[in-house]
Amino acid sequence: MGAMSAEAAIPGEDSADLLAERETFDGDADLSPALYREIDRAEWSRLSGGLTQPLSELEVVQLRGIGDRLDLAEVREVYLPLSRLLSLYAAATKRLGADMAGFFREPDSTTPFVIGVAGSVAVGKSTIARLLRELVSRWPDTPRVELVTTDGFLYPNAELERRGLMGRKGFPESYDRRALVQFLTDVKSGAPEAHAPFYSHLRYDIVQDAHVTVRRPDVVIVEGLNVLQPPPQPNDVAVSDLFDFSIYVDAATDHITQWYVDRFLALRRAAFSNPTSYFKVFAELTDEQAVSMALEFWNDINLPNLEENVKPTRHRATLVLHKAADHAVERVLLRKL
């Protein structure tokens, strides 16, 4: 059995202001104030004033993943303003496309607005992607929103075994990057349909002859660990080259570690107990054994991937959501125009 890896499972001029700036960006050298506008939670939440909360408490519960502490307040104060910002970006891009078509005296053929969502395993990006799909679709400019995860572009387990990569599942080399780029190229070129492979978290593998079909929606959200990776070769197309907007979900590494362990324990009590689950052998572990196993997976696979491949791409994002220990977003960094 392969290891449980990655996706399977405006300061002033006085000294006090300058000190605050240094503290804010401690460990965030890639998120320079010269490039990003930082907005704290209180300021960001004020942006929700006048916006109607479209989701019920039940819908929020159904959207959140195992271990996430998403509630109506978090949706209203953080994600509702974000969804409006995304809708405005998409509408502005559509208008620019129409203006360009008029300039060149061509038919308007504006293609879907593509949003990338990146971040560590267990940081909550899947929940955020699902939530944004629901919220963005409630705005009149972007009623049709599709979500695709990059899990479907992992090589099948048999191919990973052949390449000796099962222990590095979730690392950049374990994905069929060319297939992912081709899928997004189809989306951005305005193809009537684009197809993505389907990944089963229960089987921990690609499901043959199953796929996700995208039919020219207004917005496509692409969620995955390595979607902000630069191209492997200078002349190659990066996945992120095909994004119109990108989000990086960030948190302190020790917080993510705890979330990963907590999620593993929750999965042991739920999904892992399914007799058809790839990870059913973990269902009988004691708490102590399960924590030890989770930390082994984290330290051997997920932490190295985060440090070597995922976090170094953070500065490539249009917007960074930084979470506190309780999963609540405490600050937002938005790249300056």
Secondary structure, 3 states (H helix, E strand, C coil): CCCCCCCCCCCCCCHHHHHHHHHHCCCCCCCCCCCEEEEEHHHHHHHHCCCCCCCCHHHHHHHCCCCCCCCHHHHHHHHHHHHHHHHHHHHHHHHHHHHHHHHCCCCCCCCCEEEEEEECCCCCHHHHHHHHHHHHCCCCCCCCEEEEEHHHHECCHHHHHHHCCHHHCCCHHHECHHHHHHHHHHHHCCCCCEEEEEEECCCCEEEEEEEEEECCCCEEEEECCCCCCCCCCCCCCCHHHHCCEEEEEECCHHHHHHHHHHHHHHHHHCHHHCCCCCCHHHCCCCHHHHHHHHHHHHHHHHHHHHHHHHHHHHHHCCEEEEECCCCCEEEEEEECC
